[in-house]
């Protein structure tokens, strides 16, 4: 079946089997963005995903496909769970908010088990940075409150700095030691 994209160019949507797993969300312009895993044909199809056209330019393609054998798949099991699908021309990042996310993840784990890797990011993004910033400020304030009133300015500075460092390290280690489920949600 032929379709027209936003620029008026014709394209053909790939055909996939009825048991294909379809994961869908909407793009930043409201257009549908899909990742379809067709295990019967051994293919993965992307709809309205961006493809590099040159070193500095990317455009959304109506549809493009790859064999499952060329993929590298990673799932970040940190605080924010995202599925990273590495293709020969780039990388697709699928949000857990997309419909059928779990089914897509399971289908890819079954279809390409050698290329599927769970990993936990060393830093969990803005949540970690914000927590460390608050801990540092709180530690500095605690150092200020614990400094004797007759202490010199240098002692006050060292106590505040020490409090900030100890609080930052404690929060950072605490965040690394909190167990998380594969979905990134605390049990």
Secondary structure, DSSP 4 states (H G I P E B T S, - for coil): -EEE-TTS-EEEPPP--TT-EEEEEE-TTS-EEEEEEETTTTEEEEEEEEEESSSS-EEEEEEEEEEGGG-EEEEE-SSS-EEEEEETTEEEEEETTSBTHHHHHHHHHHHTGGGEEEE--SS-THHHHHHHHHHHHHHHHHHHHHS-TT--HHHHHHHHHHHHHHHHHHHHHHHHHS---TTS---
